[in-house]
Amino acid sequence: MNKKRISVVMPSHAIDEVKERMLKEGYSFREKSKWIAEAIEAFLSLKEFYKLVETAELINDFAKTETISISGKLEEKLDNALIEVRKHYPTLEGVKSLIVRASIIRRLI
């Protein structure tokens, strides 16, 4: 399978919450990429996901860069999602990271 690595900047407390949730859901720390990829897939399956991307922009407590591996197929979905978000919010910066952050936030809620 063709894997791509992407990085996203997150608040350190959010990373801690991800780790806690992963353990509660039966994932090991080595499965972080899988957990986040599942969060992205679920987020992008929402009919109007682009409306929720803007909420991730409200986070400004960035402390840690997380690098994850995703499939080429998911990267293609992210690229298509980026285009969709840009249609609605053309001035939004760092859209791919915002999509990943919004996906993680949604899964944590």
C-alpha positions in Angstrom: 0.0 0.0 0.0 1.3 3.5 -0.9 1.7 5.5 2.3 2.2 9.2 2.6 3.4 11.1 5.7 1.7 14.3 6.7 2.3 16.6 9.6 -0.2 18.6 11.7 0.5 21.0 14.5 -1.7 20.3 17.6 -2.0 21.6 21.1 -0.1 19.3 23.5 -3.2 18.7 25.6 -5.1 17.5 22.4 -2.3 15.0 21.8 -2.6 13.7 25.3 -6.4 13.4 24.9 -5.9 11.4 21.6 -3.6 9.0 23.5 -6.1 8.5 26.3 -8.9 7.9 23.9 -6.8 5.5 21.8 -6.1 3.4 24.9 -9.8 3.5 25.9 -10.8 2.3 22.4 -8.3 -0.5 22.5 -5.6 1.0 20.2 -1.9 0.9 21.0 0.3 4.0 20.7 1.8 2.5 17.5 -1.7 2.8 16.0 -1.9 6.6 16.2 -1.8 7.0 12.4 -4.6 4.4 12.1 -6.8 6.2 14.7 -6.3 9.6 13.1 -6.9 8.2 9.6 -10.2 6.7 10.8 -11.1 10.1 12.3 -10.3 11.8 8.9 -12.4 9.2 7.0 -15.4 9.7 9.3 -15.1 13.5 9.2 -14.9 13.6 5.4 -18.0 11.3 5.1 -20.1 14.1 6.7 -22.3 15.8 4.1 -21.2 19.4 5.0 -17.8 18.7 6.7 -16.4 21.9 5.2 -18.6 23.9 7.6 -16.8 22.3 10.6 -13.3 23.0 9.3 -13.4 26.6 10.3 -13.8 25.6 14.0 -10.3 24.1 14.0 -9.0 27.5 13.2 -10.1 28.7 16.6 -7.4 26.6 18.2 -4.3 28.7 18.6 -2.4 26.8 21.4 0.0 25.0 19.1 2.8 23.2 20.8 3.5 19.9 19.1 3.9 18.6 15.5 2.5 15.2 14.9 3.5 13.2 11.9 1.2 10.5 10.7 1.1 8.0 7.8 -1.9 7.8 5.6 -2.8 5.8 2.5 -2.5 7.4 -0.9 -6.2 7.0 -1.2 -6.9 9.0 1.9 -4.4 11.6 0.8 -6.4 12.0 -2.4 -9.6 12.4 -0.4 -7.9 15.1 1.7 -6.8 16.9 -1.5 -10.4 16.8 -2.8 -11.7 18.0 0.6 -9.2 20.8 0.5 -10.7 21.9 -2.9 -14.2 21.7 -1.4 -13.2 23.8 1.6 -11.5 26.4 -0.6 -14.7 26.8 -2.6 -16.6 27.9 0.5 -13.7 29.6 2.4 -11.2 30.8 -0.2 -9.1 32.9 2.3 -8.7 30.1 4.8 -5.0 29.2 5.4 -3.5 25.8 6.1 -6.6 23.9 5.1 -5.2 20.4 5.1 -4.0 20.8 8.7 -7.4 22.3 9.6 -9.2 19.3 8.2 -7.0 16.9 10.1 -7.4 18.9 13.4 -11.2 19.2 12.9 -11.3 15.4 12.3 -9.4 14.7 15.5 -11.5 17.2 17.5 -14.7 15.6 16.2 -13.6 12.1 17.2 -12.6 13.3 20.6 -16.0 14.9 21.3 
